[in-house]
Amino acid sequence: MSNPVSPVVELRGVSRSYRWRGTVRSVLKELDCVVLPGTIMGIQGTSGTGKTTLARILAGLDRSFSGVRRLMDDLPREAVQMVFQDSLQAFNPRLSLEVSLGEALAASGRLSWSGSPRERRALLSRAVAQVGLEPPLLRRTPGRLSGGQRQRAAIARALLMDPAVLVLDEPVAALDLSIQAKILNLLQRLREDRLQAGRPVALVLISHDPAVLRHLCGEIYSLQEGRLWREE
Ligand SMILES: Nc1ncnc2c1ncn2[C@@H]1O[C@H](COP(=O)(O)OP(=O)(O)OP(=O)(O)O)[C@@H](O)[C@H]1O
């Protein structure tokens, strides 16, 4: 009998509701979600079904839920990283990419701010080159990048934290079709590279667009009535 693989992150019986103007809206209802190492899981759902709510809970950004969220043994909090649809809001507009990504690098514990600037620049150049960005772009603020470049930078920043899971909430919805395909191919390649390097990263790709999910995902689930349903 083969050993069962432990989830990198899992949700069991998770419920989340919002109180708004005196009424309570129940969004997630006893939802289960299991993310296995190195897999690509797709989650679809129409507007308002709770995709972002689920993404934030998976990523550990929202703790106002009932039920259980479990991370694989010994994984640090930062092991689950999130990439948002609108990466302009995810970056401090006043900071260059070099500073924003440098902060992520310092937070990951791989290099302290007191480390040599040269070493830091080399690591950051490699990080952006890995997502197809020219290192000189590191000097720019996020507002001086295209939407596609910014999304690549957001992915590079998340990868600097050496995640075991990347939760991507509508990562290409704001981009032109041709750029969408490039970003999806990039995610595919990054996942394969990490698998080969023995450091698997699981992707949870959330999209309202079934075509985006079919492009990448082995398993696709629909978020409906507060739960995930496996698509055939
Ligand atoms: N902070 C909040 N306060 C009150 N209601 C909220 C809050 N955040 C989300 N909601 C409501 O919860 C429901 C689910 O929201 P959520 O953003 O998770 O859905 P979604 O599937 O990501 O939607 P979309 O595809 O439109 O982004 C929506 O009806 C939304 O109005």
The ligand as an SDF file (V2000), in Angstrom:
LIG
                    3D

 31 33  0  0  0  0  0  0  0  0999 V2000
  -15.6230   42.5700    4.3130 N   0  0  0  0  0  0  0  0  0  0  0  0
  -16.8350   42.2070    3.8730 C   0  0  0  0  0  0  0  0  0  0  0  0
  -17.9420   42.6570    4.5010 N   0  0  0  0  0  0  0  0  0  0  0  0
  -19.1750   42.2740    4.0820 C   0  0  0  0  0  0  0  0  0  0  0  0
  -19.3980   41.4470    3.0490 N   0  0  0  0  0  0  0  0  0  0  0  0
  -18.3190   40.9890    2.3820 C   0  0  0  0  0  0  0  0  0  0  0  0
  -16.9930   41.3410    2.7580 C   0  0  0  0  0  0  0  0  0  0  0  0
  -16.1300   40.7240    1.9170 N   0  0  0  0  0  0  0  0  0  0  0  0
  -16.8910   40.0190    1.0580 C   0  0  0  0  0  0  0  0  0  0  0  0
  -18.2060   40.1700    1.3350 N   0  0  0  0  0  0  0  0  0  0  0  0
  -19.3180   39.5380    0.6300 C   0  0  0  0  0  0  0  0  0  0  0  0
  -19.0980   38.1440    0.6360 O   0  0  0  0  0  0  0  0  0  0  0  0
  -19.4290   37.5660   -0.6190 C   0  0  0  0  0  0  0  0  0  0  0  0
  -18.2140   36.8420   -1.1880 C   0  0  0  0  0  0  0  0  0  0  0  0
  -17.1940   37.7930   -1.4780 O   0  0  0  0  0  0  0  0  0  0  0  0
  -15.8400   37.3540   -2.2160 P   0  0  0  0  0  0  0  0  0  0  0  0
  -15.0780   38.5940   -2.5070 O   0  0  0  0  0  0  0  0  0  0  0  0
  -15.1800   36.3140   -1.3990 O   0  0  0  0  0  0  0  0  0  0  0  0
  -16.4230   36.6950   -3.5440 O   0  0  0  0  0  0  0  0  0  0  0  0
  -15.7130   36.4160   -4.9580 P   0  0  0  0  0  0  0  0  0  0  0  0
  -16.2350   35.1080   -5.4310 O   0  0  0  0  0  0  0  0  0  0  0  0
  -14.2420   36.5550   -4.8170 O   0  0  0  0  0  0  0  0  0  0  0  0
  -16.2950   37.5990   -5.8330 O   0  0  0  0  0  0  0  0  0  0  0  0
  -15.6820   38.2820   -7.1660 P   0  0  0  0  0  0  0  0  0  0  0  0
  -15.5090   37.1940   -8.1840 O   0  0  0  0  0  0  0  0  0  0  0  0
  -16.7420   39.2620   -7.5560 O   0  0  0  0  0  0  0  0  0  0  0  0
  -14.3950   38.9420   -6.7500 O   0  0  0  0  0  0  0  0  0  0  0  0
  -19.9180   38.7170   -1.4930 C   0  0  0  0  0  0  0  0  0  0  0  0
  -21.3240   38.7400   -1.4560 O   0  0  0  0  0  0  0  0  0  0  0  0
  -19.3480   39.9350   -0.8230 C   0  0  0  0  0  0  0  0  0  0  0  0
  -20.1900   41.0610   -1.0220 O   0  0  0  0  0  0  0  0  0  0  0  0
  1  2  1  0
  2  3  1  0
  2  7  2  0
  3  4  2  0
  4  5  1  0
  5  6  2  0
  6  7  1  0
  6 10  1  0
  7  8  1  0
  8  9  2  0
  9 10  1  0
 10 11  1  0
 11 12  1  0
 11 30  1  0
 12 13  1  0
 13 14  1  0
 13 28  1  0
 14 15  1  0
 15 16  1  0
 16 17  2  0
 16 18  1  0
 16 19  1  0
 19 20  1  0
 20 21  2  0
 20 22  1  0
 20 23  1  0
 23 24  1  0
 24 25  2  0
 24 26  1  0
 24 27  1  0
 28 29  1  0
 28 30  1  0
 30 31  1  0
M  END
$$$$
